Amino acid sequence: MKKIFALLVLAGIANAAAAADIAGNATAAKAKVEMCIGCHGIPGYKATFPEVFQVPMIGGQSAKYIENALKAYQKGDRKHPTMKGIAASLSDQDIADVAAYYSQQAKPN
């Protein structure tokens, strides 16, 4: 039992260390944000699926906020089905890159 616990602890430490090694690269994100621009790049845009939803402009938002939001969509903690599908397709590196890209953009007026 102690060996199993020790292995679980080591696995958790390894996962945390791997996650800590991921650094966002805004330049690498340029090819990854094409799917975002269609909604999040249009001021005042409203999506109509599954209901009318005001799409937020995410330029200038903090990288940590964007990372947390995308991970919450992956887990199902945030419920928008389109965003859940998009977030599910992203790796941790993709998320870090997209977050870095949008955090360096100017906030919309």
Buried (B, 14 or more C-beta within 10 A) or exposed (E): EEEEEEEEEEEEEEEEEEEEEBEBBBEBBEEBBEEBEEBBBEEEBEBEEEEEBEBEBBBEBEBEEBBBBBBBBBEEEBEBEBBBEBBEEBEBBBBBBBBBBBBEBEEEE
